[in-house]
């Protein structure tokens, strides 16, 4: 799910899964995404990789680009056919 927060350049996304727990992002959290398709290495991004949405740490080393989870139970993701970066996490909210 996504909807506009203040402008088309910012939206919210509800997290599912536990691949980012070591970054303090948990299932059910709502992350605030700032549209940006040119992130810096180390930023947390919302991406579509080979047709699936994922929230991961963007890594770029030379010409190599991959997405890194913040949970040792998950593998690094390298796109097989397509990688689209929607934006960078700029905030988070959690319901109690």
N, C-alpha and C positions, 0 to 999 in steps of 0.2 A: 504494500500500500504506500502511496505517496500523495501528498497534497502540498499546496503552496503555503508557505509560512508568511513571508512578508512580500516577496517578489518572486518572479519566475526563476531567479538565480539561486533560491534557497528552498529546500523542501525537507520533509521529515520522513523517516523510514524506520519501521519497527523491526528490531533484530530478532532473528530466530537462529537457534543453535548456540554452541558454546566454543566456537573456534577462536574467539577474541577475549576470553576470560582473563588472560594474563595482562591484557591492556585495560582491564576494568570495565569491559563491555559485556553485558550479560543478556541472555534470552529475555525478551520482553522490554528491554530498554528501547528508548526512542532516540535515534541519532539524528542530529541536524546536519544535513549535507549541503555544502556550498558547491554549486556547479563549477567544475574545473576539469577539463580533459587533458591537462598537462601538469600532473602533480609532481612534487619533489619526492625523491627517494626517502622513505621513512614515514611518509604521511599515510594515514588510514583512509582508504578509498572504498567507495561503492562501485563495483565493477560488474560487467556482464562478461563472463568467460565462457566461450563455447556454448552460449545459450543459457547459462545459469547465472543468477545474481549471487554475489558474494561480497562480504565486507572483510577486507584484509589489509595488511600493510603493503604498500607499493614499494617495490625494490627495483632499482635500475643500476646495473653495473656494466659500464661500457655500452654495448649494444644489447645486452641481455636484460629482459624485463620479466619479473615474476612477482607473484603475490604470496605473501608470507602470513600464515596464521599466528595468533598469539596464544597458542596452546600446543604443547609438544605432542599431543595425540593426533595432530593433523599434519599432512604433508604440504610442502610448498606447491603452489599451483603455477604451471606454465601453460599458456594458451596453446591449444592444438590447432585451432582454425581462426578464432576471433577473440579479440579483447577490446572492450569498450569501457572507458572510465567515465562514470557519470559525475563524480564529484568527490570532494574531500570532507571528512568528518570535521565539523567545527564546533560541535557541542553535543551534549547528551542530556536526556532527562529520564528519570526512573520513577515509576509509580510504586507506591507502598501499599 
